[in-house]
Amino acid sequence: MAKHNELGKLGEEIAVHYLIGKGYEIVERNWHNIHKEIDIIAKKGKELVIVEVKTRQSDEYGEPDAAVTRQKQSRLISAAHAYLFEKKLDLCTRFEIISIVFYEE
């Protein structure tokens, strides 16, 4: 597995533990539908939470969440619609970005 894929998996694992610690229920991880993908789908109360995780080795090129461009946001919204339709859900939905930077010492 490529190093950036391993880093991404580690970031998602950290994000899941963080969300659980904050009282979220993890519903799905790495949900795919054709060309749509969601890193983490969680619930908190009556809300569905779509979580995008961005992990980097440094902030040399800016904070990881800056990589969530308008185009990526549009794809996440489309993926959320597909998920809600596929699962026949009618829930309030919000989007979160978890940004993780590993600083090397």
C-alpha positions as MATLAB code, in Angstrom:
seq = 'MAKHNELGKLGEEIAVHYLIGKGYEIVERNWHNIHKEIDIIAKKGKELVIVEVKTRQSDEYGEPDAAVTRQKQSRLISAAHAYLFEKKLDLCTRFEIISIVFYEE';
ca = [
       0.000    0.000    0.000;
       1.291    3.462   -0.892;
       2.481    5.629    1.992;
      -0.188    8.298    1.374;
      -2.907    5.608    1.516;
      -1.536    4.328    4.830;
      -1.480    7.882    6.165;
      -5.076    8.396    5.048;
      -6.216    5.183    6.758;
      -4.448    6.215    9.969;
      -6.106    9.631    9.787;
      -9.536    8.055    9.347;
      -8.910    5.738   12.304;
      -7.986    8.718   14.490;
     -11.073   10.582   13.264;
     -13.351    7.637   14.127;
     -11.954    7.451   17.668;
     -12.349   11.211   18.046;
     -15.981   11.101   16.897;
     -16.844    8.172   19.168;
     -15.260   10.073   22.074;
     -17.551   13.006   21.277;
     -20.651   10.786   21.380;
     -21.126   10.080   17.677;
     -22.336    6.717   16.420;
     -20.329    5.541   13.418;
     -22.793    4.288   10.806;
     -20.445    3.561    7.885;
     -16.856    4.021    6.831;
     -15.606    4.459    3.258;
     -19.055    4.244    1.706;
     -18.942    3.990   -2.099;
     -21.580    4.281   -4.802;
     -20.230    4.238   -8.353;
     -17.990    7.359   -8.386;
     -19.197    8.747   -5.071;
     -17.343    8.237   -1.800;
     -17.816    9.320    1.818;
     -15.056    8.771    4.391;
     -17.242    8.497    7.501;
     -20.996    8.570    8.000;
     -22.011    9.138   11.606;
     -25.076   10.018   13.636;
     -25.404   12.356   16.566;
     -28.879   12.629   17.952;
     -31.254   12.896   15.013;
     -28.616   14.271   12.638;
     -26.686   12.407    9.994;
     -23.120   13.678    9.784;
     -21.054   13.322    6.611;
     -17.374   13.514    7.550;
     -14.509   14.192    5.172;
     -11.092   13.385    6.645;
      -7.987   15.100    5.305;
      -4.611   13.929    6.575;
      -1.191   15.329    5.746;
       2.407   14.807    6.847;
       2.921   18.542    7.259;
       1.221   21.852    6.682;
       3.921   22.912    4.208;
       1.301   23.368    1.485;
      -1.414   24.692    3.795;
      -3.892   23.124    6.154;
      -5.432   19.833    4.962;
      -8.982   21.178    5.028;
      -8.007   23.711    2.340;
      -8.031   20.717   -0.048;
     -11.808   20.537    0.317;
     -12.503   22.784   -2.648;
     -15.940   23.822   -3.914;
     -15.721   20.965   -6.408;
     -15.031   18.467   -3.589;
     -17.871   19.991   -1.555;
     -20.205   19.526   -4.504;
     -19.151   15.872   -4.825;
     -19.753   15.326   -1.098;
     -23.224   16.832   -1.349;
     -23.977   14.586   -4.324;
     -22.671   11.555   -2.419;
     -24.801   12.462    0.613;
     -27.912   12.678   -1.595;
     -27.071    9.270   -3.092;
     -26.582    7.770    0.375;
     -29.860    9.180    1.707;
     -31.704    7.927   -1.386;
     -30.096    4.470   -1.269;
     -30.887    4.033    2.439;
     -34.332    5.681    2.133;
     -33.488    8.132    4.917;
     -35.050   11.495    5.625;
     -32.692   13.005    8.185;
     -31.224   16.411    8.794;
     -27.706   16.165    7.435;
     -24.620   18.214    8.102;
     -21.060   18.078    6.859;
     -17.856   18.123    8.882;
     -14.191   18.164    7.931;
     -11.620   16.607   10.223;
      -8.154   17.875    9.426;
      -5.131   15.950   10.752;
      -1.473   16.929   10.417;
       1.389   14.684   11.545;
       4.395   16.832   12.287;
       7.670   14.950   12.080;
      10.127   15.610   14.861;
];
